[in-house]
Amino acid sequence: MDLQVNYPKPKFYKTSKHPMRQGAFWTWLIRVLSKMMTLNVEHKVEKINMDGLKPPYMILSNHMHFIDFELCALGTYPHKVNNVVNIDGYYQRPFLMEWIGCICTRKFTTDLHLVRSIKKVLSRGDVLCMYPEARYSPCGITSYLPDSLGGLVKMNKVPVVAVVHRGNYLRAPFWDFRRKRKVPLHTTLTQILTAEQVQSMTADEINAVIREALTYDDYQYQLDAGIRITEPWRAEGLHKVLYQCPHCKTEFQMATEGSRLFCKSCGKAWQLLENGQLAAETGETEFSHIPDWFEWEREQVRREVRSGSYRFEDDVEVYSMPGCWKFPHLGRGKLIHDPTEGWVLTGHYNGKDYRIQRTPLQMNSLHVEYDWYRIRRADCLDISTEQDSFYCFPTQENIVTKLAFATEEIFELHMEGKRKATKR
């Protein structure tokens, strides 16, 4: 049986709170602030198949940067919108987030309160906006979309709008989040399903429509639009997602400087060109399109998982987030990940041992952060339960992207076994 952390004075945030209805003042203020925040950003917000659409409806949006919220707000005004937000977005401002109608959740957990809150928002005639990838895209392409989406849409019987942001990742990629490039942004809001279609389709059919609508590739957008990113430091941080050298196959020895990506093990180097493509400085260019390199890494992890050779174990510095005001430092812990047990975090805090486990089927993906600023400037991963979130900073460098791949591949492996057992 898993033991929970022994907090001296636990202050847990209740994600079960009913979402407040966004007042007219807040709807207006959010629009004003969104317009101000995007004044100096070249952007276009386009509506497709939206004529006559009124609340209630559900928005499913891709996720690249905080500016996603602002562009979405410009596209939905004057409708009242409740956004689903991870608990770290509530840090030191829970009352404000509640007043503007946000719905709190913890990433990659089974949150029945969230399902009830979504139903409440839609039943009272408002707009529900959620980001089903549940994290910023690490490589400018579609991240994991859960199968549960179709069932959630089917349950609520309202129209569905897909919001796709293009250029937001290129402007401030997840791996270099704080520096902005000069990139034009293009957001589309498209009604992809009417209420009648939702009622007549199966959950699997709905999922297929959603996945097609939320398929995107920001590097392809850059090529097609002829966008040139000329900043001399444009590659710095790219090694956090392109962590394995395709030439010598060594992991975690990639590095970046300026517009250059290189392997510290074999010395091979690539230039990130102004058009977003990669070119080897010498020899073959294994991958000119960055998402192709990224997906090749995923395939390497998939092979490890399915061959039984994958296992991760490391000492980690652990911080938790039971509430919204502090990140208690739990000291050093041990974090293990394997295809059998899933994630297991153990440690000692406040005179008591604790053990947190998330089995393979309890996590379909993993929340990671690069150079996360709220606690310490370093990469971390978040293992959440329904009551708490544990931010773990590994000793191993440049590892968290691989761990995200492994979480998704282990989940899929166990889902395959579950499907086969069901068919027997």
Buried (B, 14 or more C-beta within 10 A) or exposed (E): EEEBBBBEEEEEBEBEEEBBBBEEEBBEEBBEEBEEBBEEBEBEBEBEEBEEBEBBBBBBBBBBBEBBBBBBBBBBBEBBBBBBBBBBBBBEBBEEBBBBBBBBBBBBBEBEBBBBBBBBBBEEBBBBBBBBBBBBBBBBBBBBBBEBBBBBBBBBEBBBBBBBBBBBBBBBBBBBBEEBBEBBBBBBBBBBBBBEBBEEBEBEBBBEBBBEBBEBBBBBBBBEBEBEBEBEEBBBBBBBBBBBBBBEEBBBBBBBEEBBBBBEBEEBBBBBBBBBBBEBEEEEBBBBBBBBBBBBBBEBBBEBBBEEEBBBEBBBBBBBBBBBEEBBEBEEBBBBBBBEBBBBBBBEBEEEEBBBBBBBBBBBBBBBBBBBEBBBEBBBBBBBBEBBBBBBBBEBEBBBBBBBBBBBBBBBBBBEEEEEEEEE
